[in-house]
Each structure stands twice: as C-alpha cells, then as structure tokens.
C-alpha cells in the first residue's frame, strides 16, 4: 500500500514536470524553399536552467531489519532547480554563476543533509561562481572560484550528480592543453551544505568551525597511444582533527581503451596507492579496478561487461596504522550498486552487467553485484565513505550480499529525460552473523528538464 500510494504521488509530480516542457518543443520547421538567412553572431551571454525531480522508495536499506520501522524505510520526493548566468565576450574570457535550490518533501527523516542519509533542504544558494581566462581545450587557462571538479571515471573526484545538491569546490585550477594531452594543477576546498547560512568551504570559513581542509593535485591525460587514454595523477589531502591531522598522497593511473580500436572489445583499468597520515595514524592503502566489455553486432547493440573493484581494509584498528583505502570525493553511485550501500574501501565487488539500446532514445541496463568485505577486521562503509553498516565484527563471514540493479533511461526530447530503476539487495552471511539480515529494496522515478 505504501508503494502504491507513494507512486501515485510521484506520478503526479512527474507529470507536472513534463507539462512544464510544453513550451520547449519545436515551433515548426521552415519551408525548404524559403531563403536561408545568415546565421546570427553567437551571443556572449550564457543562460542555462535545470529542474530535476526524483521520487524514491526505500525499505531496509540502512538496517536490513524488516521488524524495525525505521525513519529511513519511507518514500520521499527530491527536487532541485538550477539557474546559470554567464558572459563570454571572447573565447579566452568567461564569467559564470549558478544558483541552486534543493528540497526534500514528504519524508519522515530529518531534512538535514547527511542525517540518516537524508538529501535534505538547501534553500537557494551559490553552486558555482568562477572566472576563466584562456581556452580549456587549447593552450594555458586558469579558472578561479566556485566550480565543479571531475577527473577520470569519478571514482576518486567527481561532482556526485546523483545527490540532490551535488558537490562543488572553492578552487583555483591551472590547465595546459596540447593536441593530444592536457594537464591540470589545482588547489580546492569542499563547499559544505548549510541550509541556515550561506554555503562555505573551509577556505572561506571565518568562524573557525572547519577542518582547514584543502585538496590539491596534478592530473595528466594523454591519447598519445592511439589505442587508449592514459591518465596519471597525484592528489594531496590535508585535514585537521582533534585526534591528529590527515596528510596523505594518492597516486594513481587509469587506462581506458579508445572506442573501436579493439573491435567489439573495450577495457578500463585503474590502480591507486596511498601513503601518509590519517588522523595522526600512518596510512598505507591500495585500490584497483578492472573492466572488460564486449558489444555484440546485433539489434539493440547489447554490451556485456564484467568488472572487479577492490579497496583495501584494515585488519587491526588498534595498532596505530591505517590500511583502509580513503575514497576521497567520488561519485560512488555509478559503480558499487545503486542502493549506495558500498564505497571503494574495504571491498571486493564482482559485477556483471548487460546494457541494451532498443532505440536511440531508450537504454536499459541490468547489473548483478557480489560484495565481500576485504577484511572483517574493518567496517562496511557506505557510499559516503564515512557511515558504517555494522560495528566491526572480526569473526563474521566476509560475504556481505548481492545486489541486482535494473535501470531504464528515456530521452523524450532534447530537453526532457526520464530515468527509472529498481534494486534488490540479497542479504549475505556477514549480515546474519552480525544481526538482522533481511533483504532490502529501492525504487525510483526521475525526470530532468534542461535548457
């Protein structure tokens, strides 16, 4: 009954969103016999708008306990609206600002970002505001201000667009782009969402409440090898805590095959190592990912892929050392199950996926994940890399469970798209060894309007 009632609410909300796009359709095509007027000069002014609504239903996603009617066993409607304005009089100068209003409706959990996994409310605030000098795709350029950071496949640094308010940074980024390569050097401080006040990063927090957090790095990417994109990177994170500072380096490489170079086959490999200190303890950690895909020459262009992800764990939390891989600021929703129960740390994830495209506007994907903890002397970390599922249980079996994700996307028009998905988690022996072990469910429908 809860699912039927809430799906009815969601359908109404999504229909209203779709109705709002009626003014975006084509007003008709010009007669082929009419003379073609010269194209007007491009305007130096930039305007963009995004409206996204997503309805979610979750059951047992946090406690895997059907007997407990938790605040997170609920349904809710998420919404955000973004308005961007900019000015670019020449290719080498751009100024851009974007505001965002994000809300969560009809949920039992507190509407405070991060509390019980809540997306929460963030009344209209500044998401981006930067000045760019130079052209990003040619020669040197500099971007200074509030901006998004995206590198590689976003396994370590990404804007986390699945989240209702996503992620942005107060940063300075210097880039140089050649014909077949580019390199970034940046220093950035994460913007913290605060509904009651203007969103700030530690860099501009003059109230002494931050951790003086700064992420800096160098990221190099090249297509000099025509069969793959090769990335090399080094990130350095500094944070201050009462128990001791975190100062560690993340070194990695990513190899991604060039489409078509191996016929129907494709691959991705990423290897990462970390060293330094985490909250005053010595850090030595490692993570890796490998994926192999095959696209069949058949209707619907089916692609079958198998991938494996590993993030190291810590066998002894009391030895003064840390071996848990630090996941930094990723978009984990894309990779370790759409229920967001896992991050790229203390994990073995074996995933098989099938993707098909019945038409140019419709795609469907089915994923099957098998999850194991790399070390039961460490915790099971959720997608945010901070929250844990259970207290550390060294004697438990390492098999956490498996997850099936079905996702369908539909591009209705140039400006309007829909996404729907359903996920089921089959509880594993780790859960039964440590407490309640009921299966979990997650469903959602999303509409996005963009101009």
C-alpha angles and dihedrals in degrees: 000000000000091000093048093047095047094044088055090054091047094049090055092050094048093048089054089052092050091048089057089065096062091098091055097067125106112276091214139290124278118248111268089230094056116105115258113241120218113269111260118243111267114263117247089219122093124208127175136163135187130187118183129178125182128181116203135189119192131180124182092344093136109030103020086221120127093185091062116075094208125187087244093059091086147089130252144168121239124199138176133176123197127191121188128190127181147158125219111170092168135020090252099051128058135160119188138176130184129187126198136198114193127181142173118212135197099004128139094213119085111277091232116123110255098008108125087346092300121164086206132180127307110176115217108310142154113283099168137009120158146145119223125198118191132012117293094216098046131046124322124347137171127206118188128179140035108345148141124267120208125170132173114322091338093251089133107014125023142129093253094226092180088070111085095237096026123198134291137171141215097230151148115221126186117194137182119192124194130181096277103011145042136189131201129199116187147164118201145169121207118246111235119217112236117168094194097052142024110292111254139180124224087256091068101026103121094175095078092238099117133085094239085246117185127172117195132172155147121240122187125187130180141174093195087121098065093208096060148013110247121202129187122184146170124195128186122199126194123187132159124222133171090246094050142303128281115227115159142145126227115203121186152149134210128198119192123178120241110248111262097007092110097034110239093352127093135172144189128195127180126178124185136180130185134199136169133063134322114195089336096313127112113259127209114160142149140198135182142181133192129179133180122189138183125197115204122223093236141103114295089025095248115206119198118195140177121198139173129202128190131185120179123243136202119254096194122033092185101055096086092247133101123215097163111117111243108228095201113197108330139155094242094167089078097059122022103052127304092250087073094227095135142047133193094276134089089001147124109195121182111187133183118189139183122197126186135178111208088181140356090270101040130065130171130193133189121195131186117194129188111197129200130171111243089218127008088206084076133056132266103248123208124223093279090060091230110067116074131208100217138001114272108284112185095183097053125107113261097230105103097178144265133273134206118203125189116187130179125186128191126189100205095178139347089276105030128064136167134206130188131178147170128200132186125192119206107208115235135211093270088067095045089049092053105036139290113020109185122145120256135220136203130182134172146171121202135187124192127191117191136178 
